[in-house]
């Protein structure tokens, strides 16, 4: 295998596990900072390494990014090296200090988590004023002219909020909205009854396609939404472009960095099984190009597919979809119960049509 063909173009970097919230759906069980998290100086060195390897975009996550002192220095370093940087925050702490940091950091946008309308968002975030704080954060960012993206995590409870959320976000002038399905990991590992019904996935893809037609908000499906139903070509590309799912890119074009320096193919793969090395022990280049690392994707073959994905005629392209969705829902890296490809799904056409009508009219 020639590992030189792979480049970590996109990085999701968890700066800290420290968080001011205890969200019901948190995949990382954030709260207290991990012992021995990377220092700012260490992170600045990692930033240099990312740029040297050709990274194009870094997304900072937590925990809560604003609780990592010095995050803006790391962002500034990356930006000066030609790397686009954004972050995802719960918005609760946003104030004058954070605005100053954001401007210094040269972020391309600020992503704010919004998981439904007021009742459902507050329920998922376990804080009764969380929704109000998000609305305040949006006003502040809009006033400062800082681009905002909304990130929504979907479970069964907040699915019906997509329609009123769309109207709200249009009203607020939001131009970018990304949504993803909550996987049964972290705080949700023992709450599988709260997870989104897989039968709802075609309704989500239909929603995205229909709303993108209006060209008011660029809505993007997360990597665990799809695949290959009639709406697939309209879920991921820019306005006016055709873009189709081409398989999980963890360890191929995507890299995840944890707060203590652990490197994975994707930061959503919250299991030690996926750790390929640590940045205190090896350089990012050594980890990235090491023979045998990221084998689940670099050595992929359709014979690895299992269950309902095993004999799918899209297997060579899809590769089982999101690796994290596979792993945490089936304990297999290569079977995805959330796939809505008509060639393999058991969702009936009657259910599909009746529910699209039901939810569209209701909301």
C-alpha positions in Angstrom: 0.0 0.0 0.0 1.3 3.4 -1.0 0.4 5.7 1.9 1.8 8.8 0.2 -1.4 9.1 -1.8 -3.3 10.2 1.3 -3.3 13.7 2.7 -5.0 15.0 5.9 -6.8 17.8 4.1 -9.5 18.1 6.8 -8.9 17.9 10.6 -11.3 17.9 13.5 -9.3 18.9 16.6 -10.7 18.4 20.1 -8.8 21.1 22.1 -10.3 20.1 25.5 -12.9 17.9 27.0 -13.7 20.7 29.5 -17.3 21.9 29.1 -19.8 24.1 30.8 -22.7 21.8 29.8 -23.7 18.2 30.3 -25.7 17.4 27.2 -27.8 14.3 27.0 -26.4 13.3 23.6 -22.7 14.2 24.1 -20.6 11.5 22.4 -17.5 12.4 24.3 -19.1 12.7 27.8 -17.6 16.1 28.1 -17.3 17.9 31.5 -13.9 18.0 33.2 -10.7 18.5 31.2 -8.7 15.4 30.6 -5.5 15.1 32.6 -2.4 16.1 30.6 -4.1 17.9 27.7 -1.8 19.4 25.1 -0.4 22.8 26.0 -0.7 25.8 23.8 2.9 25.4 22.7 2.4 21.8 21.9 -0.7 22.7 19.9 1.2 25.4 18.0 3.7 22.7 17.0 0.9 20.4 15.8 -0.5 23.3 13.8 2.8 23.7 12.0 2.7 19.9 11.3 -0.8 20.1 9.9 0.1 22.9 7.6 3.2 21.1 6.4 1.2 18.0 5.5 -1.2 20.1 3.3 -4.2 20.4 5.6 -6.8 22.8 4.2 -9.3 23.1 7.0 -9.4 22.6 10.8 -12.5 22.5 12.9 -11.9 23.1 16.7 -14.3 21.2 19.0 -14.6 20.5 22.7 -15.8 20.2 25.3 -16.3 23.9 24.9 -13.5 25.5 22.8 -13.8 28.8 24.6 -12.7 27.1 27.8 -9.3 26.2 26.4 -7.1 29.2 27.1 -5.1 30.2 24.1 -7.2 28.6 21.4 -7.2 31.8 19.4 -3.3 31.6 19.1 -3.5 28.2 17.6 -6.2 29.3 15.2 -4.1 32.4 14.2 -1.1 30.2 13.6 -3.1 27.9 11.2 -4.6 30.8 9.5 -1.2 32.4 8.9 -0.2 29.1 7.3 -3.1 29.2 4.9 -5.4 26.8 6.7 -9.1 27.7 7.1 -10.2 27.4 10.7 -13.6 27.3 12.3 -15.0 26.1 15.6 -18.1 24.7 17.1 -19.5 26.1 20.3 -22.6 25.8 22.4 -22.8 29.6 22.4 -23.4 29.9 26.1 -20.2 31.8 26.9 -20.1 34.1 23.9 -19.4 37.7 24.9 -17.0 40.6 24.3 -13.9 38.6 25.2 -14.8 35.8 22.8 -15.6 38.2 20.0 -12.1 39.7 20.5 -10.6 36.2 20.4 -12.6 35.3 17.3 -11.4 38.3 15.4 -7.8 37.6 16.3 -8.2 34.0 15.4 -9.3 34.8 11.9 -12.0 32.2 11.8 -13.8 31.5 8.6 -17.0 31.0 10.6 -18.3 30.2 14.0 -20.5 27.1 14.3 -23.2 27.1 17.0 -25.0 24.0 18.1 -28.7 24.3 17.9 -30.6 21.1 18.5 -34.2 22.1 18.0 -36.7 24.8 19.0 -36.6 26.1 22.6 -38.1 23.1 24.4 -36.2 20.4 22.7 -32.9 22.2 22.6 -33.0 23.0 26.3 -34.0 19.4 27.0 -31.0 18.0 25.1 -28.7 20.6 26.6 -29.9 20.1 30.2 -30.0 23.9 30.7 -33.3 25.9 30.6 -31.7 29.0 29.2 -29.5 27.4 26.6 -31.8 28.3 23.6 -32.0 31.9 24.8 -28.2 32.0 25.0 -27.9 30.7 21.4 -30.3 33.4 20.2 -28.2 36.1 22.0 -25.0 34.6 20.5 -26.5 34.8 17.0 -27.4 38.5 17.5 -23.9 39.3 18.7 -22.2 37.5 15.8 -24.5 39.0 13.2 -23.9 42.5 14.6 -20.2 41.9 14.4 -20.4 40.6 10.8 -19.0 37.2 11.8 -20.2 34.4 9.6 -22.3 31.8 11.5 -23.0 28.1 10.8 -25.6 26.1 12.7 -24.9 22.5 13.6 -27.9 20.3 14.6 -27.7 16.8 16.1 -30.8 14.8 15.4 -32.6 12.3 17.7 -36.2 11.1 17.6 -37.5 13.9 19.8 -36.2 16.9 17.8 -36.8 15.6 14.3 -40.1 17.4 13.9 -38.3 20.7 14.7 -36.5 20.8 11.4 -39.4 22.7 9.7 -39.8 25.5 12.3 -36.0 25.6 12.7 -35.6 26.3 9.0 -38.0 29.3 9.2 -36.2 30.6 12.3 -32.7 30.3 10.7 -33.9 32.1 7.5 -35.3 34.8 9.7 -31.9 35.1 11.6 -30.0 35.4 8.3 -28.1 32.1 8.7 -26.5 30.9 5.5 -25.0 27.6 6.5 -26.7 24.7 8.3 -25.2 21.2 8.9 -27.1 18.4 10.4 -26.1 15.0 11.7 -27.7 11.9 13.3 -26.7 11.2 16.9 -24.8 7.9 17.2 -25.3 5.7 20.3 -22.0 6.5 21.9 -21.0 8.5 25.0 -24.0 9.7 27.0 -26.3 8.1 24.4 -24.8 4.6 24.6 -27.4 3.5 27.1 -30.2 5.7 25.7 -30.8 3.9 22.4 -34.6 4.4 22.8 -34.0 8.1 22.2 -32.2 7.7 18.9 -33.6 8.7 15.6 -35.8 6.0 13.9 -33.8 4.9 10.8 -37.1 5.2 8.9 -36.9 9.0 9.3 -33.7 9.3 7.3 -35.5 9.5 3.9 -37.6 12.3 5.4 -34.5 14.2 6.3 -32.9 13.8 2.9 -36.1 14.9 1.3 -36.3 17.9 3.6 -32.7 18.9 2.7 -33.3 18.6 -1.0 -36.5 20.6 -0.9 -35.1 23.4 1.3 -31.9 23.7 -0.7 -34.0 24.4 -3.8 -35.1 27.6 -2.1 -31.4 28.7 -1.9 -31.9 30.6 1.3 -29.6 28.4 3.4 -26.9 26.0 2.3 -28.0 22.9 4.2 -25.5 20.0 4.3 -26.1 16.4 5.4 -23.5 15.0 7.9 -21.6 12.0 6.8 -24.0 9.7 8.7 -27.0 10.8 6.6 -27.8 9.0 3.3 -27.1 7.1 1.1 -28.0 6.9 -2.6 -31.7 7.5 -2.4 -33.3 9.9 -4.9 -32.1 12.9 -2.9 -28.4 11.9 -2.6 -27.0 14.2 -5.3 -28.5 17.2 -3.5 -27.2 16.6 0.1 -23.6 17.6 0.1 -22.4 19.9 -2.7 -22.4 23.7 -3.0 -25.5 25.3 -4.5 -25.7 24.5 -8.2 -23.4 21.5 -8.0 -23.9 17.8 -8.0 -22.1 15.9 -5.3 -22.5 12.3 -4.3 -21.3 10.2 -1.2 -18.0 8.6 -2.0 -17.3 6.7 1.2 -15.9 7.5 4.7 -12.7 9.6 4.4 -11.3 8.9 7.9 -7.6 8.2 7.5 -7.8 9.1 3.8 -8.4 12.8 3.7 -9.7 13.3 7.3 -7.8 13.2 10.6 -9.0 13.6 14.1 -6.8 14.9 17.0 -7.8 14.4 20.6 -7.0 16.8 23.5 -4.1 14.6 24.8 -2.6 14.2 21.4 -4.2 10.9 20.3 -4.7 10.7 16.5 -7.6 8.9 14.8 -9.0 8.9 11.3 -12.0 10.8 12.6 -12.7 12.4 16.0 -16.2 10.9 16.0 -14.6 7.4 16.4 -14.8 7.5 20.2 -13.1 4.3 20.9 -9.5 3.6 21.8 -9.6 0.9 19.1 -9.2 3.7 16.5 -6.2 5.4 18.1 -3.3 5.2 15.6 -0.6 7.0 17.6 0.1 10.0 19.9 1.6 13.3 19.0 3.8 13.3 22.1 5.4 10.1 20.9 5.5 10.5 17.1 5.1 13.3 14.6 1.8 13.6 12.8 3.6 12.6 9.6 5.0 9.4 11.1 1.5 8.5 12.4 -0.3 9.5 9.1 2.1 7.6 6.8 2.8 4.5 9.0 2.1 1.3 7.3 -1.0 -0.5 8.7 -2.6 2.6 10.2 -6.2 3.5 9.3 -6.5 0.0 7.9 -10.3 0.0 8.1 -10.4 2.5 5.2 -7.0 2.2 3.5 -7.3 -1.5 3.1 -11.0 -1.5 2.4 -12.4 -4.2 0.2 -16.1 -5.0 -0.4 -15.6 -8.4 1.2 -15.3 -6.6 4.5 -19.0 -5.4 4.3 -21.4 -7.3 6.6 -25.1 -7.6 7.3 -27.4 -5.6 5.1 -24.4 -3.9 3.4 -22.8 -7.2 2.4 -24.2 -7.7 -1.0 -25.2 -4.1 -1.8 -24.4 -3.0 -5.4 -23.3 0.4 -4.0 -20.8 -1.2 -1.7 -17.6 -0.4 -3.6 -18.6 3.3 -3.6 -20.4 3.7 -0.3 -18.1 1.4 1.7 -20.8 1.1 4.4 -21.2 4.9 4.9 -20.1 6.6 8.1 -17.6 4.4 9.9 -18.7 5.7 13.3 -22.4 5.1 12.6 -21.6 1.5 11.6 -19.4 0.8 14.6 -21.6 2.3 17.3 -24.9 1.0 16.0 -23.9 -2.6 15.0 -20.4 -3.2 16.5 -19.3 -3.8 13.0 -17.3 -1.2 11.0 -19.0 -2.2 7.8 -22.8 -2.3 8.3 -25.0 0.7 8.5 -28.6 0.5 9.7 -29.2 4.2 8.9 -28.7 3.7 5.1 -31.8 4.6 3.1 -30.7 3.3 -0.3 -33.8 1.8 -1.9 -31.9 -1.1 -3.2 -31.4 -2.5 0.3 -33.7 -0.7 2.7 -36.9 -2.2 4.1 -38.7 1.1 4.4 -42.0 0.8 2.5 -43.0 3.3 -0.2 -46.3 3.8 1.6 -44.5 4.7 4.9 -42.2 7.0 3.0 -44.9 9.0 1.2 -47.3 9.2 4.1 -44.7 10.5 6.5 -43.3 13.1 4.2 -46.9 14.4 3.8 -47.5 14.1 7.5 -44.5 16.0 8.7 -44.5 18.6 5.9 -48.1 19.6 6.5 -47.7 19.5 10.2 -44.7 21.8 10.2 
